Every structure is written in C-alpha cells, then in structure tokens.
Amino acid sequence: MMLRLALVPSWLAGMLVAGGVVEPMRSQTSSASAPRAVLSASDPVVAHERSEFTGLWDYNAAESVNIQTGQPEQAPRGATARARGAAPTAPPASTATPAPGGRGGRGGTGGSGGGGVATPEMMRETQDLARDLLEVPEALTIAITPAAMVITDDLGRTRTYPTDGTKQKYRLGAAEFDARMEFRDSQFLKSIEGIYGFRMTETYFLSPDASRLFVMIRVGQPRQNAPQTGFNRVYDRIER
C-alpha cells in the first residue's frame, strides 16, 4: 500500500506539459552537450545555519539548467553569464530526502493514480498544476523564523512553510497542492503533492560562502533506467 502511494502514475511520468515546461522522458547519451557548470564538480559540503538562507535572491538564468538536456532552463537575460563558481548538479550528501507522504489533492493516488488511462481532463489539470508550480520566480525574498521558512516571489506572493514536517494546503495561481518542509543537514527539503498522484520535491541549500542559493527541483519519483524530470536553479544573493 505504501509503495503504491509513493509512485507517480505512469501516464504522468512521461507527459509533455504545455509550453515546454516538462518534457517527455527520453534517453540521455554521453555526447549530449552541457554548460561547464553542469560538468563541474559540486561545491564541498559546508554546514549552514537556518538564518543564513534569509535575504533577497536573484535568479541566475545562465546557470539554471534543465537536468534532462543540460541546457539553460531559460534564455539568459544578458550576453554575459554571471558565473561565480561551478553550480552543483546534486545537493550535498544528506541523511534525509523529502518524503512523498500520503494522498495529495483530488484524485489522490487511487483510481487512475495507479497507472490507469489518463483522461483529457486529468491531463489538462495536471499540466496546469505543473505549469504553475514550475513557473520561475525571477527573485525570491526569504525570511526564516524559528518555526518556518517564509518565501515571497517577484510577484509579491508570500507562502509560509512550517519546518516541522507537517503537511499544509497551499494555492499558487490556479494550483492547489499540499506541501511539507523540514530542515536537515543544512538543507530545506520540501515535498509537494497534487492531484492524480502528482509529486514534486524541492531541495534548498547554500554555496560554501552563502552567496548563492541552489534549488534542486525533481518531478515525480525516480524510475529504474529512466532519467528524471527536473531543474537545477541558481540564485545569487543581492546585498542591500
């Protein structure tokens, strides 16, 4: 029972999301091109306090990549990349990973969630959910309290995530979803659950000097012999 709850429906795992947000899963070859940052080694593990995540963060389009293609998630905003050291391709070693949790949103993982045939309505609703959740914030303002991480995006939308692992309901645009967050091993780990078995995780961690924020996004659960969909986003700290 628990194993089934943790799985993403097969029709969702390889689905094409409108607008090119999530691409169909396809095989990768060693000859695929990738920016230098992707090919470089990850930064060494450095312990950070929760409070060090506080601040204003600016999205670095040149170094934020689609993990399937190794190419920039978006077209760079300027001709000159703002590289300040290699961006990691995976979070530092941790004793924890975001937990998939139980049922999430309408449809849960029952019925069609076990790999059944997706209806056009199900696909449209899931596409809309993924589009809203994967929208790129051009800037993030993060505040840390003893009990929560408070994130405000560049559109002024604020969400508060308790960091004790309790599940809360949220709305982002037209998207409704459940999320839980915890802080372990200098990382904030967020698990998202949506309709029809949709699952997504976000891992937040800092560069050794805390001048950069890395957000590793993964959609769905890892499948054997199949690349996972996701993005490695880089944010540069803006000093006030």
Solvent accessible surface area in square Angstrom, and as a share of the most:
residue,aa,sasa,rsa
1,M,167,0.75
2,M,140,0.63
3,L,134,0.67
4,R,120,0.44
5,L,21,0.10
6,A,26,0.20
7,L,90,0.45
8,V,20,0.12
9,P,2,0.01
10,S,72,0.46
11,W,39,0.14
12,L,14,0.07
13,A,15,0.12
14,G,33,0.31
15,M,10,0.04
16,L,99,0.49
17,V,4,0.02
18,A,60,0.46
19,G,84,0.81
20,G,46,0.44
21,V,35,0.20
22,V,10,0.06
23,E,42,0.19
24,P,57,0.36
25,M,38,0.17
26,R,114,0.41
27,S,97,0.62
28,Q,98,0.44
29,T,89,0.52
30,S,125,0.81
31,S,100,0.64
32,A,59,0.46
33,S,82,0.53
34,A,30,0.23
35,P,37,0.23
36,R,212,0.77
37,A,15,0.11
38,V,35,0.20
39,L,135,0.67
40,S,41,0.26
41,A,88,0.68
42,S,56,0.36
43,D,41,0.21
44,P,97,0.61
45,V,98,0.57
46,V,60,0.34
47,A,91,0.70
48,H,16,0.07
49,E,121,0.54
50,R,56,0.21
51,S,74,0.48
52,E,60,0.27
53,F,0,0.00
54,T,61,0.36
55,G,21,0.20
56,L,41,0.21
57,W,0,0.00
58,D,29,0.15
59,Y,0,0.00
60,N,0,0.00
61,A,3,0.03
62,A,20,0.16
63,E,10,0.04
64,S,0,0.00
65,V,5,0.03
66,N,15,0.08
67,I,44,0.22
68,Q,11,0.05
69,T,37,0.22
70,G,8,0.07
71,Q,72,0.32
72,P,46,0.29
73,E,35,0.16
74,Q,70,0.31
75,A,85,0.66
76,P,66,0.41
77,R,135,0.49
78,G,44,0.42
79,A,118,0.92
80,T,116,0.68
81,A,57,0.45
82,R,92,0.33
83,A,64,0.50
84,R,124,0.45
85,G,51,0.49
86,A,31,0.24
87,A,6,0.05
88,P,5,0.03
89,T,53,0.31
90,A,48,0.38
91,P,49,0.31
92,P,29,0.18
93,A,92,0.71
94,S,41,0.27
95,T,122,0.71
96,A,9,0.07
97,T,110,0.64
98,P,22,0.14
99,A,49,0.38
100,P,38,0.24
101,G,22,0.22
102,G,22,0.21
103,R,139,0.51
104,G,0,0.00
105,G,39,0.37
106,R,151,0.55
107,G,41,0.40
108,G,5,0.04
109,T,2,0.01
110,G,23,0.22
111,G,71,0.68
112,S,30,0.20
113,G,4,0.03
114,G,48,0.47
115,G,34,0.33
116,G,34,0.32
117,V,138,0.79
118,A,16,0.13
119,T,64,0.37
120,P,116,0.73
121,E,94,0.42
122,M,18,0.08
123,M,70,0.31
124,R,128,0.47
125,E,23,0.10
126,T,0,0.00
127,Q,40,0.18
128,D,42,0.22
129,L,7,0.03
130,A,1,0.01
131,R,103,0.38
132,D,18,0.10
133,L,13,0.06
134,L,6,0.03
135,E,80,0.36
136,V,21,0.12
137,P,26,0.16
138,E,55,0.25
139,A,25,0.19
140,L,10,0.05
141,T,50,0.29
142,I,2,0.01
143,A,44,0.34
144,I,35,0.18
145,T,56,0.33
146,P,135,0.85
147,A,69,0.53
148,A,8,0.07
149,M,0,0.00
150,V,32,0.18
151,I,6,0.03
152,T,36,0.21
153,D,8,0.04
154,D,69,0.36
155,L,114,0.57
156,G,54,0.52
157,R,73,0.26
158,T,78,0.45
159,R,32,0.12
160,T,67,0.39
161,Y,4,0.02
162,P,34,0.21
163,T,16,0.09
164,D,103,0.53
165,G,19,0.18
166,T,61,0.35
167,K,73,0.31
168,Q,70,0.31
169,K,162,0.69
170,Y,29,0.11
171,R,145,0.53
172,L,18,0.09
173,G,46,0.45
174,A,78,0.60
175,A,4,0.03
176,E,101,0.45
177,F,8,0.03
178,D,8,0.04
179,A,2,0.02
180,R,63,0.23
181,M,2,0.01
182,E,37,0.17
183,F,50,0.21
184,R,116,0.42
185,D,67,0.35
186,S,21,0.13
187,Q,3,0.01
188,F,0,0.00
189,L,4,0.02
190,K,8,0.04
191,S,3,0.02
192,I,3,0.01
193,E,3,0.01
194,G,0,0.00
195,I,24,0.12
196,Y,24,0.09
197,G,0,0.00
198,F,2,0.01
199,R,2,0.01
200,M,1,0.01
201,T,24,0.14
202,E,15,0.07
203,T,12,0.07
204,Y,10,0.04
205,F,7,0.03
206,L,11,0.05
207,S,5,0.03
208,P,48,0.30
209,D,106,0.55
210,A,13,0.10
211,S,26,0.17
212,R,5,0.02
213,L,0,0.00
214,F,2,0.01
215,V,7,0.04
216,M,5,0.02
217,I,1,0.01
218,R,46,0.17
219,V,15,0.09
220,G,9,0.09
221,Q,37,0.16
222,P,101,0.63
223,R,105,0.38
224,Q,165,0.73
225,N,149,0.76
226,A,32,0.25
227,P,34,0.21
228,Q,38,0.17
229,T,6,0.03
230,G,0,0.00
231,F,10,0.04
232,N,9,0.05
233,R,10,0.04
234,V,2,0.01
235,Y,2,0.01
236,D,10,0.05
237,R,51,0.19
238,I,70,0.36
239,E,139,0.62
240,R,220,0.80
